[in-house]
């Protein structure tokens, strides 16, 4: 069980970018749905931090879908019982840039 969730600067930036995009292109409803999905996923990860797919490139780094458009990349620190959010990744982005 995770005691603390840490948002990295990149995770904050990418989360805000997604919200800005939704605000520009979609409605308040989609923004609220996205926020709810993120909160729901974080609550699940607090209870089961190992449910994501483990990265082939970095140890203790996982990724999990928020929705069909967005993946959350996170790092699990079991000894500290912490989860560090690394980034929110748009699934349509170039996968060659994907470093996790």
C-alpha positions as CSV (number, residue, x, y, z in Angstrom):
1,X,0.0,0.0,0.0
2,X,1.3,3.4,-1.0
3,X,1.5,6.1,1.7
4,X,2.5,9.0,-0.5
5,X,2.1,10.1,-4.2
6,X,4.7,12.5,-5.5
7,X,4.0,14.6,-8.6
8,X,7.2,15.3,-10.6
9,X,7.5,18.6,-12.4
10,X,7.1,16.8,-15.7
11,X,3.9,15.0,-14.5
12,X,2.5,18.4,-13.4
13,X,3.3,20.0,-16.8
14,X,1.9,17.2,-18.9
15,X,-1.2,16.9,-16.7
16,X,-1.8,20.7,-17.1
17,X,-1.1,20.4,-20.9
18,X,-3.8,17.8,-21.2
19,X,-6.3,19.9,-19.3
20,X,-5.5,22.9,-21.4
21,X,-6.0,20.9,-24.6
22,X,-9.4,19.6,-23.3
23,X,-10.4,23.1,-22.4
24,X,-9.6,24.4,-25.8
25,X,-11.0,21.5,-27.9
26,X,-13.7,19.9,-25.7
27,X,-16.3,20.7,-23.0
28,X,-16.2,21.0,-19.3
29,X,-17.7,17.6,-19.1
30,X,-14.7,15.9,-20.8
31,X,-12.3,17.9,-18.5
32,X,-14.2,16.7,-15.4
33,X,-14.3,13.1,-16.7
34,X,-10.5,13.2,-17.3
35,X,-9.9,14.5,-13.8
36,X,-12.1,11.9,-12.3
37,X,-10.4,9.1,-14.2
38,X,-7.0,10.3,-13.0
39,X,-8.2,10.5,-9.4
40,X,-9.7,7.0,-9.7
41,X,-6.5,5.5,-11.1
42,X,-4.4,7.1,-8.4
43,X,-6.7,5.6,-5.7
44,X,-6.3,2.2,-7.3
45,X,-2.6,2.6,-7.5
46,X,-2.5,3.5,-3.8
47,X,-3.9,0.1,-3.1
48,X,-2.2,-1.9,-5.9
49,X,0.9,-0.1,-7.1
50,X,2.1,-3.0,-9.2
51,X,-0.9,-3.3,-11.5
52,X,0.7,-1.3,-14.3
53,X,2.9,-2.8,-17.0
54,X,6.5,-2.8,-16.1
55,X,8.9,-0.8,-18.3
56,X,11.5,-2.7,-20.3
57,X,13.8,0.3,-20.1
58,X,13.8,1.3,-16.4
59,X,13.5,-0.7,-13.2
60,X,10.6,-0.1,-11.0
61,X,9.0,2.0,-13.6
62,X,5.4,1.2,-14.7
63,X,2.8,2.5,-17.1
64,X,-1.0,2.3,-16.9
65,X,-3.8,3.5,-19.0
66,X,-5.9,6.5,-17.8
67,X,-8.1,6.2,-20.9
68,X,-7.6,5.2,-24.5
69,X,-5.8,8.5,-25.2
70,X,-3.5,8.8,-22.1
71,X,-1.0,6.7,-20.3
72,X,0.4,7.4,-16.8
73,X,4.1,6.6,-16.3
74,X,5.1,6.2,-12.7
75,X,8.0,4.9,-10.5
76,X,7.2,2.8,-7.4
77,X,9.5,3.0,-4.4
78,X,8.4,0.0,-2.2
79,X,10.7,0.6,0.7
80,X,9.4,4.2,1.1
81,X,5.9,3.2,0.1
82,X,5.9,6.1,-2.4
83,X,4.6,6.4,-5.9
84,X,6.3,9.1,-8.1
85,X,4.3,10.2,-11.1
86,X,6.7,10.7,-14.0
87,X,4.6,11.8,-16.9
88,X,1.2,11.6,-18.6
89,X,1.9,10.3,-22.1
90,X,-0.5,11.0,-25.0
91,X,-0.9,7.6,-26.8
92,X,-0.8,9.3,-30.2
93,X,2.6,10.8,-29.5
94,X,5.7,9.5,-31.3
95,X,6.8,6.3,-29.5
96,X,10.4,6.9,-30.5
97,X,10.5,9.7,-27.9
98,X,9.1,7.4,-25.3
99,X,12.0,6.9,-22.9
100,X,10.2,4.7,-20.3
